[in-house]
């Protein structure tokens, strides 16, 4: 099967369109994955800050309870 010049050009353009679509899809997936990873990191930082605040509150309440127990024992 012999292709004419115009058919060769159409085949080359078709291949180029397919390659560009694959590259565009890869870039879109990369951006989406990056965005998701950034959200996970941000959520982890928020969670860590929340845990630190809870620890401070628990330590404060524990100290208050220890003082109450000491005062009742005396």
N, CA, C, O and CB atoms as a CASP TS submission, in Angstrom:
PFRMAT TS
TARGET T0000
AUTHOR 0000-0000-0000
METHOD Language model
MODEL 1
PARENT N/A
ATOM      1  N   UNK     1       0.844  -1.170   0.000  1.00  0.00           N
ATOM      2  CA  UNK     1       0.000   0.000   0.000  1.00  0.00           C
ATOM      3  C   UNK     1       0.890   1.234   0.000  1.00  0.00           C
ATOM      4  O   UNK     1       1.710   1.424   0.899  1.00  0.00           O
ATOM      5  CB  UNK     1      -0.961  -0.003   1.214  1.00  0.00           C
ATOM      6  N   UNK     2       0.726   2.043  -0.986  1.00  0.00           N
ATOM      7  CA  UNK     2       1.520   3.258  -1.128  1.00  0.00           C
ATOM      8  C   UNK     2       0.645   4.449  -0.746  1.00  0.00           C
ATOM      9  O   UNK     2      -0.480   4.590  -1.226  1.00  0.00           O
ATOM     10  CB  UNK     2       2.074   3.410  -2.586  1.00  0.00           C
ATOM     11  N   UNK     3       1.181   5.308   0.130  1.00  0.00           N
ATOM     12  CA  UNK     3       0.437   6.483   0.569  1.00  0.00           C
ATOM     13  C   UNK     3       0.872   7.703  -0.233  1.00  0.00           C
ATOM     14  O   UNK     3       2.044   7.864  -0.570  1.00  0.00           O
ATOM     15  CB  UNK     3       0.640   6.727   2.078  1.00  0.00           C
ATOM     16  N   UNK     4      -0.082   8.538  -0.521  1.00  0.00           N
ATOM     17  CA  UNK     4       0.250   9.781  -1.212  1.00  0.00           C
ATOM     18  C   UNK     4       0.798  10.759  -0.182  1.00  0.00           C
ATOM     19  O   UNK     4       0.743  10.514   1.023  1.00  0.00           O
ATOM     20  CB  UNK     4      -0.997  10.378  -1.953  1.00  0.00           C
ATOM     21  N   UNK     5       1.322  11.856  -0.676  1.00  0.00           N
ATOM     22  CA  UNK     5       1.883  12.864   0.226  1.00  0.00           C
ATOM     23  C   UNK     5       0.824  13.425   1.171  1.00  0.00           C
ATOM     24  O   UNK     5       1.090  13.633   2.355  1.00  0.00           O
ATOM     25  CB  UNK     5       2.514  14.000  -0.579  1.00  0.00           C
ATOM     26  N   UNK     6      -0.361  13.666   0.654  1.00  0.00           N
ATOM     27  CA  UNK     6      -1.421  14.216   1.509  1.00  0.00           C
ATOM     28  C   UNK     6      -1.842  13.189   2.570  1.00  0.00           C
ATOM     29  O   UNK     6      -2.155  13.573   3.697  1.00  0.00           O
ATOM     30  CB  UNK     6      -2.647  14.638   0.652  1.00  0.00           C
ATOM     31  N   UNK     7      -1.856  11.920   2.238  1.00  0.00           N
ATOM     32  CA  UNK     7      -2.190  10.887   3.217  1.00  0.00           C
ATOM     33  C   UNK     7      -1.103  10.767   4.280  1.00  0.00           C
ATOM     34  O   UNK     7      -1.395  10.548   5.455  1.00  0.00           O
ATOM     35  CB  UNK     7      -2.396   9.538   2.521  1.00  0.00           C
ATOM     36  N   UNK     8       0.145  10.911   3.860  1.00  0.00           N
ATOM     37  CA  UNK     8       1.252  10.887   4.829  1.00  0.00           C
ATOM     38  C   UNK     8       1.135  12.049   5.799  1.00  0.00           C
ATOM     39  O   UNK     8       1.376  11.896   6.997  1.00  0.00           O
ATOM     40  CB  UNK     8       2.613  10.939   4.107  1.00  0.00           C
ATOM     41  N   UNK     9       0.761  13.220   5.272  1.00  0.00           N
ATOM     42  CA  UNK     9       0.594  14.400   6.130  1.00  0.00           C
ATOM     43  C   UNK     9      -0.548  14.173   7.111  1.00  0.00           C
ATOM     44  O   UNK     9      -0.421  14.510   8.288  1.00  0.00           O
ATOM     45  CB  UNK     9       0.328  15.668   5.280  1.00  0.00           C
ATOM     46  N   UNK    10      -1.653  13.612   6.652  1.00  0.00           N
ATOM     47  CA  UNK    10      -2.788  13.325   7.536  1.00  0.00           C
ATOM     48  C   UNK    10      -2.413  12.317   8.619  1.00  0.00           C
ATOM     49  O   UNK    10      -2.820  12.469   9.771  1.00  0.00           O
ATOM     50  CB  UNK    10      -3.974  12.798   6.724  1.00  0.00           C
ATOM     51  N   UNK    11      -1.656  11.307   8.268  1.00  0.00           N
ATOM     52  CA  UNK    11      -1.205  10.322   9.253  1.00  0.00           C
ATOM     53  C   UNK    11      -0.295  10.996  10.284  1.00  0.00           C
ATOM     54  O   UNK    11      -0.421  10.743  11.483  1.00  0.00           O
ATOM     55  CB  UNK    11      -0.461   9.146   8.556  1.00  0.00           C
ATOM     56  N   UNK    12       0.609  11.844   9.825  1.00  0.00           N
ATOM     57  CA  UNK    12       1.516  12.545  10.729  1.00  0.00           C
ATOM     58  C   UNK    12       0.735  13.479  11.649  1.00  0.00           C
ATOM     59  O   UNK    12       1.027  13.557  12.842  1.00  0.00           O
ATOM     60  CB  UNK    12       2.570  13.337   9.933  1.00  0.00           C
ATOM     61  N   UNK    13      -0.258  14.189  11.106  1.00  0.00           N
ATOM     62  CA  UNK    13      -1.085  15.074  11.933  1.00  0.00           C
ATOM     63  C   UNK    13      -1.896  14.274  12.952  1.00  0.00           C
ATOM     64  O   UNK    13      -2.040  14.688  14.102  1.00  0.00           O
ATOM     65  CB  UNK    13      -2.026  15.908  11.047  1.00  0.00           C
ATOM     66  N   UNK    14      -2.416  13.150  12.530  1.00  0.00           N
ATOM     67  CA  UNK    14      -3.158  12.294  13.467  1.00  0.00           C
ATOM     68  C   UNK    14      -2.279  11.814  14.602  1.00  0.00           C
ATOM     69  O   UNK    14      -2.687  11.825  15.764  1.00  0.00           O
ATOM     70  CB  UNK    14      -3.751  11.097  12.740  1.00  0.00           C
ATOM     71  N   UNK    15      -1.077  11.395  14.266  1.00  0.00           N
ATOM     72  CA  UNK    15      -0.133  10.946  15.302  1.00  0.00           C
ATOM     73  C   UNK    15       0.223  12.098  16.233  1.00  0.00           C
ATOM     74  O   UNK    15       0.333  11.916  17.445  1.00  0.00           O
ATOM     75  CB  UNK    15       1.149  10.365  14.659  1.00  0.00           C
ATOM     76  N   UNK    16       0.404  13.291  15.655  1.00  0.00           N
ATOM     77  CA  UNK    16       0.737  14.468  16.468  1.00  0.00           C
ATOM     78  C   UNK    16      -0.399  14.804  17.422  1.00  0.00           C
ATOM     79  O   UNK    16      -0.158  15.132  18.584  1.00  0.00           O
ATOM     80  CB  UNK    16       1.044  15.677  15.570  1.00  0.00           C
ATOM     81  N   UNK    17      -1.635  14.724  16.941  1.00  0.00           N
ATOM     82  CA  UNK    17      -2.789  14.996  17.797  1.00  0.00           C
ATOM     83  C   UNK    17      -2.856  13.985  18.940  1.00  0.00           C
ATOM     84  O   UNK    17      -3.125  14.357  20.082  1.00  0.00           O
ATOM     85  CB  UNK    17      -4.094  14.960  16.975  1.00  0.00           C
ATOM     86  N   UNK    18      -2.616  12.729  18.643  1.00  0.00           N
ATOM     87  CA  UNK    18      -2.648  11.690  19.691  1.00  0.00           C
ATOM     88  C   UNK    18      -1.549  11.934  20.715  1.00  0.00           C
ATOM     89  O   UNK    18      -1.792  11.826  21.917  1.00  0.00           O
ATOM     90  CB  UNK    18      -2.491  10.279  19.071  1.00  0.00           C
ATOM     91  N   UNK    19      -0.366  12.256  20.266  1.00  0.00           N
ATOM     92  CA  UNK    19       0.750  12.515  21.184  1.00  0.00           C
ATOM     93  C   UNK    19       0.468  13.737  22.044  1.00  0.00           C
ATOM     94  O   UNK    19       0.718  13.716  23.249  1.00  0.00           O
ATOM     95  CB  UNK    19       2.060  12.713  20.402  1.00  0.00           C
ATOM     96  N   UNK    20      -0.052  14.802  21.439  1.00  0.00           N
ATOM     97  CA  UNK    20      -0.381  16.010  22.211  1.00  0.00           C
ATOM     98  C   UNK    20      -1.479  15.734  23.233  1.00  0.00           C
ATOM     99  O   UNK    20      -1.446  16.269  24.341  1.00  0.00           O
ATOM    100  CB  UNK    20      -0.817  17.144  21.270  1.00  0.00           C
ATOM    101  N   UNK    21      -2.442  14.910  22.869  1.00  0.00           N
ATOM    102  CA  UNK    21      -3.504  14.562  23.813  1.00  0.00           C
ATOM    103  C   UNK    21      -2.948  13.784  24.998  1.00  0.00           C
ATOM    104  O   UNK    21      -3.354  14.011  26.137  1.00  0.00           O
ATOM    105  CB  UNK    21      -4.596  13.746  23.114  1.00  0.00           C
ATOM    106  N   UNK    22      -2.033  12.878  24.738  1.00  0.00           N
ATOM    107  CA  UNK    22      -1.418  12.097  25.826  1.00  0.00           C
ATOM    108  C   UNK    22      -0.612  13.011  26.743  1.00  0.00           C
ATOM    109  O   UNK    22      -0.683  12.888  27.965  1.00  0.00           O
ATOM    110  CB  UNK    22      -0.509  10.977  25.255  1.00  0.00           C
ATOM    111  N   UNK    23       0.152  13.922  26.157  1.00  0.00           N
ATOM    112  CA  UNK    23       0.955  14.853  26.955  1.00  0.00           C
ATOM    113  C   UNK    23       0.052  15.774  27.774  1.00  0.00           C
ATOM    114  O   UNK    23       0.309  16.007  28.956  1.00  0.00           O
ATOM    115  CB  UNK    23       1.884  15.687  26.043  1.00  0.00           C
ATOM    116  N   UNK    24      -1.007  16.299  27.147  1.00  0.00           N
ATOM    117  CA  UNK    24      -1.930  17.176  27.864  1.00  0.00           C
ATOM    118  C   UNK    24      -2.594  16.435  29.020  1.00  0.00           C
ATOM    119  O   UNK    24      -2.762  16.994  30.104  1.00  0.00           O
ATOM    120  CB  UNK    24      -2.996  17.730  26.907  1.00  0.00           C
ATOM    121  N   UNK    25      -2.964  15.197  28.795  1.00  0.00           N
ATOM    122  CA  UNK    25      -3.581  14.400  29.851  1.00  0.00           C
ATOM    123  C   UNK    25      -2.600  14.142  30.991  1.00  0.00           C
ATOM    124  O   UNK    25      -2.984  14.178  32.160  1.00  0.00           O
ATOM    125  CB  UNK    25      -4.091  13.073  29.286  1.00  0.00           C
ATOM    126  N   UNK    26      -1.353  13.884  30.662  1.00  0.00           N
ATOM    127  CA  UNK    26      -0.324  13.657  31.690  1.00  0.00           C
ATOM    128  C   UNK    26      -0.113  14.919  32.516  1.00  0.00           C
ATOM    129  O   UNK    26       0.026  14.851  33.737  1.00  0.00           O
ATOM    130  CB  UNK    26       1.012  13.214  31.042  1.00  0.00           C
ATOM    131  N   UNK    27      -0.089  16.070  31.849  1.00  0.00           N
ATOM    132  CA  UNK    27       0.091  17.342  32.569  1.00  0.00           C
ATOM    133  C   UNK    27      -1.098  17.605  33.478  1.00  0.00           C
ATOM    134  O   UNK    27      -0.925  18.044  34.615  1.00  0.00           O
ATOM    135  CB  UNK    27       0.274  18.516  31.577  1.00  0.00           C
ATOM    136  N   UNK    28      -2.304  17.341  32.987  1.00  0.00           N
ATOM    137  CA  UNK    28      -3.506  17.541  33.792  1.00  0.00           C
ATOM    138  C   UNK    28      -3.493  16.628  35.013  1.00  0.00           C
ATOM    139  O   UNK    28      -3.823  17.064  36.116  1.00  0.00           O
ATOM    140  CB  UNK    28      -4.766  17.286  32.951  1.00  0.00           C
ATOM    141  N   UNK    29      -3.120  15.378  34.826  1.00  0.00           N
ATOM    142  CA  UNK    29      -3.037  14.437  35.952  1.00  0.00           C
ATOM    143  C   UNK    29      -1.987  14.864  36.964  1.00  0.00           C
ATOM    144  O   UNK    29      -2.204  14.756  38.171  1.00  0.00           O
ATOM    145  CB  UNK    29      -2.722  13.032  35.448  1.00  0.00           C
ATOM    146  N   UNK    30      -0.841  15.354  36.474  1.00  0.00           N
ATOM    147  CA  UNK    30       0.221  15.813  37.371  1.00  0.00           C
ATOM    148  C   UNK    30      -0.268  16.979  38.224  1.00  0.00           C
ATOM    149  O   UNK    30      -0.031  17.016  39.432  1.00  0.00           O
ATOM    150  CB  UNK    30       1.471  16.227  36.566  1.00  0.00           C
ATOM    151  N   UNK    31      -0.949  17.927  37.592  1.00  0.00           N
ATOM    152  CA  UNK    31      -1.458  19.084  38.338  1.00  0.00           C
ATOM    153  C   UNK    31      -2.481  18.647  39.379  1.00  0.00           C
ATOM    154  O   UNK    31      -2.480  19.144  40.506  1.00  0.00           O
ATOM    155  CB  UNK    31      -2.085  20.114  37.380  1.00  0.00           C
ATOM    156  N   UNK    32      -3.359  17.712  38.998  1.00  0.00           N
ATOM    157  CA  UNK    32      -4.368  17.225  39.935  1.00  0.00           C
ATOM    158  C   UNK    32      -3.716  16.513  41.120  1.00  0.00           C
ATOM    159  O   UNK    32      -4.095  16.725  42.272  1.00  0.00           O
ATOM    160  CB  UNK    32      -5.345  16.281  39.224  1.00  0.00           C
ATOM    161  N   UNK    33      -2.742  15.675  40.821  1.00  0.00           N
ATOM    162  CA  UNK    33      -2.061  14.938  41.900  1.00  0.00           C
ATOM    163  C   UNK    33      -1.294  15.889  42.806  1.00  0.00           C
ATOM    164  O   UNK    33      -1.255  15.690  44.020  1.00  0.00           O
ATOM    165  CB  UNK    33      -1.102  13.883  41.316  1.00  0.00           C
ATOM    166  N   UNK    34      -0.688  16.915  42.235  1.00  0.00           N
ATOM    167  CA  UNK    34       0.028  17.901  43.037  1.00  0.00           C
ATOM    168  C   UNK    34      -0.933  18.646  43.950  1.00  0.00           C
ATOM    169  O   UNK    34      -0.641  18.872  45.124  1.00  0.00           O
ATOM    170  CB  UNK    34       0.779  18.888  42.136  1.00  0.00           C
ATOM    171  N   UNK    35      -2.079  19.024  43.403  1.00  0.00           N
ATOM    172  CA  UNK    35      -3.087  19.731  44.193  1.00  0.00           C
ATOM    173  C   UNK    35      -3.570  18.848  45.343  1.00  0.00           C
ATOM    174  O   UNK    35      -3.716  19.324  46.468  1.00  0.00           O
ATOM    175  CB  UNK    35      -4.279  20.158  43.302  1.00  0.00           C
ATOM    176  N   UNK    36      -3.816  17.575  45.071  1.00  0.00           N
ATOM    177  CA  UNK    36      -4.255  16.654  46.118  1.00  0.00           C
ATOM    178  C   UNK    36      -3.181  16.459  47.185  1.00  0.00           C
ATOM    179  O   UNK    36      -3.484  16.400  48.377  1.00  0.00           O
ATOM    180  CB  UNK    36      -4.632  15.308  45.510  1.00  0.00           C
ATOM    181  N   UNK    37      -1.941  16.360  46.754  1.00  0.00           N
ATOM    182  CA  UNK    37      -0.840  16.192  47.716  1.00  0.00           C
ATOM    183  C   UNK    37      -0.716  17.424  48.597  1.00  0.00           C
ATOM    184  O   UNK    37      -0.494  17.309  49.803  1.00  0.00           O
ATOM    185  CB  UNK    37       0.495  15.927  46.983  1.00  0.00           C
ATOM    186  N   UNK    38      -0.857  18.600  48.003  1.00  0.00           N
ATOM    187  CA  UNK    38      -0.784  19.834  48.788  1.00  0.00           C
ATOM    188  C   UNK    38      -1.919  19.918  49.799  1.00  0.00           C
ATOM    189  O   UNK    38      -1.723  20.390  50.919  1.00  0.00           O
ATOM    190  CB  UNK    38      -0.817  21.051  47.869  1.00  0.00           C
ATOM    191  N   UNK    39      -3.107  19.461  49.406  1.00  0.00           N
ATOM    192  CA  UNK    39      -4.232  19.454  50.338  1.00  0.00           C
ATOM    193  C   UNK    39      -3.963  18.517  51.504  1.00  0.00           C
ATOM    194  O   UNK    39      -4.283  18.835  52.650  1.00  0.00           O
ATOM    195  CB  UNK    39      -5.521  19.045  49.622  1.00  0.00           C
ATOM    196  N   UNK    40      -3.371  17.355  51.213  1.00  0.00           N
ATOM    197  CA  UNK    40      -3.060  16.396  52.278  1.00  0.00           C
ATOM    198  C   UNK    40      -2.034  16.968  53.253  1.00  0.00           C
ATOM    199  O   UNK    40      -2.159  16.802  54.466  1.00  0.00           O
ATOM    200  CB  UNK    40      -2.537  15.081  51.678  1.00  0.00           C
ATOM    201  N   UNK    41      -1.024  17.641  52.715  1.00  0.00           N
ATOM    202  CA  UNK    41      -0.002  18.243  53.571  1.00  0.00           C
ATOM    203  C   UNK    41      -0.622  19.340  54.422  1.00  0.00           C
ATOM    204  O   UNK    41      -0.339  19.438  55.616  1.00  0.00           O
ATOM    205  CB  UNK    41       1.161  18.807  52.726  1.00  0.00           C
ATOM    206  N   UNK    42      -1.466  20.164  53.813  1.00  0.00           N
ATOM    207  CA  UNK    42      -2.127  21.237  54.553  1.00  0.00           C
ATOM    208  C   UNK    42      -3.022  20.673  55.648  1.00  0.00           C
ATOM    209  O   UNK    42      -3.040  21.192  56.764  1.00  0.00           O
ATOM    210  CB  UNK    42      -2.947  22.115  53.604  1.00  0.00           C
ATOM    211  N   UNK    43      -3.763  19.617  55.338  1.00  0.00           N
ATOM    212  CA  UNK    43      -4.629  18.993  56.339  1.00  0.00           C
ATOM    213  C   UNK    43      -3.803  18.388  57.470  1.00  0.00           C
ATOM    214  O   UNK    43      -4.195  18.467  58.634  1.00  0.00           O
ATOM    215  CB  UNK    43      -5.509  17.913  55.691  1.00  0.00           C
ATOM    216  N   UNK    44      -2.671  17.791  57.136  1.00  0.00           N
ATOM    217  CA  UNK    44      -1.812  17.203  58.163  1.00  0.00           C
ATOM    218  C   UNK    44      -1.294  18.287  59.103  1.00  0.00           C
ATOM    219  O   UNK    44      -1.249  18.083  60.316  1.00  0.00           O
ATOM    220  CB  UNK    44      -0.634  16.443  57.517  1.00  0.00           C
ATOM    221  N   UNK    45      -0.902  19.436  58.554  1.00  0.00           N
ATOM    222  CA  UNK    45      -0.427  20.537  59.393  1.00  0.00           C
ATOM    223  C   UNK    45      -1.538  21.054  60.299  1.00  0.00           C
ATOM    224  O   UNK    45      -1.302  21.347  61.471  1.00  0.00           O
ATOM    225  CB  UNK    45       0.115  21.677  58.525  1.00  0.00           C
ATOM    226  N   UNK    46      -2.751  21.167  59.756  1.00  0.00           N
ATOM    227  CA  UNK    46      -3.881  21.608  60.579  1.00  0.00           C
ATOM    228  C   UNK    46      -4.141  20.609  61.696  1.00  0.00           C
ATOM    229  O   UNK    46      -4.381  20.992  62.841  1.00  0.00           O
ATOM    230  CB  UNK    46      -5.148  21.787  59.718  1.00  0.00           C
ATOM    231  N   UNK    47      -4.092  19.319  61.353  1.00  0.00           N
ATOM    232  CA  UNK    47      -4.327  18.285  62.359  1.00  0.00           C
ATOM    233  C   UNK    47      -3.270  18.325  63.455  1.00  0.00           C
ATOM    234  O   UNK    47      -3.591  18.183  64.635  1.00  0.00           O
ATOM    235  CB  UNK    47      -4.349  16.907  61.705  1.00  0.00           C
ATOM    236  N   UNK    48      -2.018  18.518  63.075  1.00  0.00           N
ATOM    237  CA  UNK    48      -0.943  18.590  64.063  1.00  0.00           C
ATOM    238  C   UNK    48      -1.134  19.788  64.988  1.00  0.00           C
ATOM    239  O   UNK    48      -0.917  19.681  66.195  1.00  0.00           O
ATOM    240  CB  UNK    48       0.421  18.672  63.365  1.00  0.00           C
ATOM    241  N   UNK    49      -1.537  20.926  64.430  1.00  0.00           N
ATOM    242  CA  UNK    49      -1.779  22.115  65.247  1.00  0.00           C
ATOM    243  C   UNK    49      -2.944  21.881  66.200  1.00  0.00           C
ATOM    244  O   UNK    49      -2.899  22.292  67.359  1.00  0.00           O
ATOM    245  CB  UNK    49      -2.060  23.338  64.355  1.00  0.00           C
ATOM    246  N   UNK    50      -3.983  21.221  65.707  1.00  0.00           N
ATOM    247  CA  UNK    50      -5.143  20.905  66.538  1.00  0.00           C
ATOM    248  C   UNK    50      -4.747  19.966  67.681  1.00  0.00           C
ATOM    249  O   UNK    50      -5.195  20.136  68.814  1.00  0.00           O
ATOM    250  CB  UNK    50      -6.259  20.269  65.685  1.00  0.00           C
ATOM    251  N   UNK    51      -3.917  18.993  67.379  1.00  0.00           N
ATOM    252  CA  UNK    51      -3.455  18.056  68.406  1.00  0.00           C
ATOM    253  C   UNK    51      -2.624  18.773  69.463  1.00  0.00           C
ATOM    254  O   UNK    51      -2.744  18.484  70.654  1.00  0.00           O
ATOM    255  CB  UNK    51      -2.636  16.925  67.771  1.00  0.00           C
ATOM    256  N   UNK    52      -1.787  19.703  69.030  1.00  0.00           N
ATOM    257  CA  UNK    52      -0.992  20.479  69.994  1.00  0.00           C
ATOM    258  C   UNK    52      -1.889  21.274  70.937  1.00  0.00           C
ATOM    259  O   UNK    52      -1.640  21.340  72.141  1.00  0.00           O
ATOM    260  CB  UNK    52      -0.036  21.431  69.257  1.00  0.00           C
ATOM    261  N   UNK    53      -2.946  21.882  70.368  1.00  0.00           N
ATOM    262  CA  UNK    53      -3.874  22.641  71.202  1.00  0.00           C
ATOM    263  C   UNK    53      -4.601  21.725  72.181  1.00  0.00           C
ATOM    264  O   UNK    53      -4.767  22.069  73.351  1.00  0.00           O
ATOM    265  CB  UNK    53      -4.886  23.391  70.329  1.00  0.00           C
ATOM    266  N   UNK    54      -5.032  20.567  71.707  1.00  0.00           N
ATOM    267  CA  UNK    54      -5.698  19.618  72.598  1.00  0.00           C
ATOM    268  C   UNK    54      -4.768  19.144  73.711  1.00  0.00           C
ATOM    269  O   UNK    54      -5.190  18.990  74.857  1.00  0.00           O
ATOM    270  CB  UNK    54      -6.209  18.420  71.804  1.00  0.00           C
ATOM    271  N   UNK    55      -3.509  18.916  73.370  1.00  0.00           N
ATOM    272  CA  UNK    55      -2.542  18.476  74.376  1.00  0.00           C
ATOM    273  C   UNK    55      -2.369  19.546  75.450  1.00  0.00           C
ATOM    274  O   UNK    55      -2.280  19.240  76.639  1.00  0.00           O
ATOM    275  CB  UNK    55      -1.183  18.152  73.719  1.00  0.00           C
ATOM    276  N   UNK    56      -2.321  20.808  75.015  1.00  0.00           N
ATOM    277  CA  UNK    56      -2.201  21.900  75.986  1.00  0.00           C
ATOM    278  C   UNK    56      -3.406  21.932  76.912  1.00  0.00           C
ATOM    279  O   UNK    56      -3.259  22.103  78.123  1.00  0.00           O
ATOM    280  CB  UNK    56      -2.054  23.249  75.267  1.00  0.00           C
ATOM    281  N   UNK    57      -4.594  21.768  76.350  1.00  0.00           N
ATOM    282  CA  UNK    57      -5.815  21.786  77.158  1.00  0.00           C
ATOM    283  C   UNK    57      -5.836  20.608  78.124  1.00  0.00           C
ATOM    284  O   UNK    57      -6.176  20.766  79.297  1.00  0.00           O
ATOM    285  CB  UNK    57      -7.061  21.756  76.257  1.00  0.00           C
ATOM    286  N   UNK    58      -5.474  19.429  77.630  1.00  0.00           N
ATOM    287  CA  UNK    58      -5.465  18.240  78.493  1.00  0.00           C
ATOM    288  C   UNK    58      -4.433  18.382  79.607  1.00  0.00           C
ATOM    289  O   UNK    58      -4.707  18.030  80.754  1.00  0.00           O
ATOM    290  CB  UNK    58      -5.173  16.975  77.664  1.00  0.00           C
ATOM    291  N   UNK    59      -3.251  18.896  79.276  1.00  0.00           N
ATOM    292  CA  UNK    59      -2.229  19.103  80.302  1.00  0.00           C
ATOM    293  C   UNK    59      -2.709  20.096  81.358  1.00  0.00           C
ATOM    294  O   UNK    59      -2.469  19.910  82.551  1.00  0.00           O
ATOM    295  CB  UNK    59      -0.922  19.599  79.665  1.00  0.00           C
ATOM    296  N   UNK    60      -3.386  21.147  80.910  1.00  0.00           N
ATOM    297  CA  UNK    60      -3.895  22.155  81.845  1.00  0.00           C
ATOM    298  C   UNK    60      -4.946  21.535  82.756  1.00  0.00           C
ATOM    299  O   UNK    60      -4.922  21.742  83.969  1.00  0.00           O
ATOM    300  CB  UNK    60      -4.489  23.365  81.084  1.00  0.00           C
ATOM    301  N   UNK    61      -5.859  20.783  82.177  1.00  0.00           N
ATOM    302  CA  UNK    61      -6.915  20.145  82.985  1.00  0.00           C
ATOM    303  C   UNK    61      -6.316  19.110  83.936  1.00  0.00           C
ATOM    304  O   UNK    61      -6.763  18.987  85.076  1.00  0.00           O
ATOM    305  CB  UNK    61      -7.973  19.474  82.069  1.00  0.00           C
ATOM    306  N   UNK    62      -5.324  18.376  83.483  1.00  0.00           N
ATOM    307  CA  UNK    62      -4.661  17.384  84.330  1.00  0.00           C
ATOM    308  C   UNK    62      -3.990  18.060  85.519  1.00  0.00           C
ATOM    309  O   UNK    62      -4.064  17.578  86.650  1.00  0.00           O
ATOM    310  CB  UNK    62      -3.626  16.584  83.519  1.00  0.00           C
ATOM    311  N   UNK    63      -3.345  19.164  85.249  1.00  0.00           N
ATOM    312  CA  UNK    63      -2.676  19.892  86.331  1.00  0.00           C
ATOM    313  C   UNK    63      -3.706  20.402  87.344  1.00  0.00           C
ATOM    314  O   UNK    63      -3.486  20.332  88.553  1.00  0.00           O
ATOM    315  CB  UNK    63      -1.846  21.074  85.763  1.00  0.00           C
ATOM    316  N   UNK    64      -4.816  20.910  86.844  1.00  0.00           N
ATOM    317  CA  UNK    64      -5.870  21.382  87.747  1.00  0.00           C
ATOM    318  C   UNK    64      -6.423  20.232  88.590  1.00  0.00           C
ATOM    319  O   UNK    64      -6.656  20.388  89.788  1.00  0.00           O
ATOM    320  CB  UNK    64      -7.008  22.046  86.945  1.00  0.00           C
ATOM    321  N   UNK    65      -6.630  19.083  87.958  1.00  0.00           N
ATOM    322  CA  UNK    65      -7.133  17.932  88.709  1.00  0.00           C
ATOM    323  C   UNK    65      -6.131  17.459  89.757  1.00  0.00           C
ATOM    324  O   UNK    65      -6.513  17.096  90.869  1.00  0.00           O
ATOM    325  CB  UNK    65      -7.465  16.790  87.758  1.00  0.00           C
ATOM    326  N   UNK    66      -4.857  17.463  89.402  1.00  0.00           N
ATOM    327  CA  UNK    66      -3.823  17.076  90.373  1.00  0.00           C
ATOM    328  C   UNK    66      -3.825  18.019  91.564  1.00  0.00           C
ATOM    329  O   UNK    66      -3.664  17.581  92.704  1.00  0.00           O
ATOM    330  CB  UNK    66      -2.430  17.065  89.713  1.00  0.00           C
ATOM    331  N   UNK    67      -4.007  19.303  91.313  1.00  0.00           N
ATOM    332  CA  UNK    67      -4.051  20.280  92.419  1.00  0.00           C
ATOM    333  C   UNK    67      -5.272  20.043  93.301  1.00  0.00           C
ATOM    334  O   UNK    67      -5.192  20.158  94.524  1.00  0.00           O
ATOM    335  CB  UNK    67      -4.069  21.727  91.870  1.00  0.00           C
ATOM    336  N   UNK    68      -6.399  19.714  92.679  1.00  0.00           N
ATOM    337  CA  UNK    68      -7.620  19.448  93.458  1.00  0.00           C
ATOM    338  C   UNK    68      -7.414  18.199  94.310  1.00  0.00           C
ATOM    339  O   UNK    68      -7.796  18.183  95.480  1.00  0.00           O
ATOM    340  CB  UNK    68      -8.860  19.272  92.519  1.00  0.00           C
ATOM    341  N   UNK    69      -6.818  17.154  93.742  1.00  0.00           N
ATOM    342  CA  UNK    69      -6.580  15.926  94.490  1.00  0.00           C
ATOM    343  C   UNK    69      -5.611  16.191  95.635  1.00  0.00           C
ATOM    344  O   UNK    69      -5.812  15.677  96.736  1.00  0.00           O
ATOM    345  CB  UNK    69      -6.033  14.821  93.565  1.00  0.00           C
ATOM    346  N   UNK    70      -4.583  16.968  95.408  1.00  0.00           N
ATOM    347  CA  UNK    70      -3.611  17.286  96.460  1.00  0.00           C
ATOM    348  C   UNK    70      -4.286  18.081  97.577  1.00  0.00           C
ATOM    349  O   UNK    70      -4.045  17.828  98.758  1.00  0.00           O
ATOM    350  CB  UNK    70      -2.413  18.083  95.878  1.00  0.00           C
ATOM    351  N   UNK    71      -5.119  19.028  97.206  1.00  0.00           N
ATOM    352  CA  UNK    71      -5.788  19.842  98.228  1.00  0.00           C
ATOM    353  C   UNK    71      -6.776  19.004  99.044  1.00  0.00           C
ATOM    354  O   UNK    71      -6.956  19.263 100.234  1.00  0.00           O
ATOM    355  CB  UNK    71      -6.521  21.028  97.572  1.00  0.00           C
ATOM    356  N   UNK    72      -7.409  18.022  98.440  1.00  0.00           N
ATOM    357  CA  UNK    72      -8.350  17.170  99.171  1.00  0.00           C
ATOM    358  C   UNK    72      -7.604  16.202 100.084  1.00  0.00           C
ATOM    359  O   UNK    72      -8.105  15.833 101.146  1.00  0.00           O
ATOM    360  CB  UNK    72      -9.245  16.391  98.192  1.00  0.00           C
ATOM    361  N   UNK    73      -6.411  15.796  99.670  1.00  0.00           N
ATOM    362  CA  UNK    73      -5.618  14.878 100.498  1.00  0.00           C
ATOM    363  C   UNK    73      -5.032  15.578 101.700  1.00  0.00           C
ATOM    364  O   UNK    73      -4.782  14.938 102.721  1.00  0.00           O
ATOM    365  CB  UNK    73      -4.504  14.252  99.683  1.00  0.00           C
ATOM    366  N   UNK    74      -4.808  16.866 101.609  1.00  0.00           N
ATOM    367  CA  UNK    74      -4.219  17.603 102.721  1.00  0.00           C
ATOM    368  C   UNK    74      -5.248  18.038 103.664  1.00  0.00           C
ATOM    369  O   UNK    74      -4.934  18.677 104.669  1.00  0.00           O
ATOM    370  CB  UNK    74      -3.451  18.776 102.253  1.00  0.00           C
TER
END
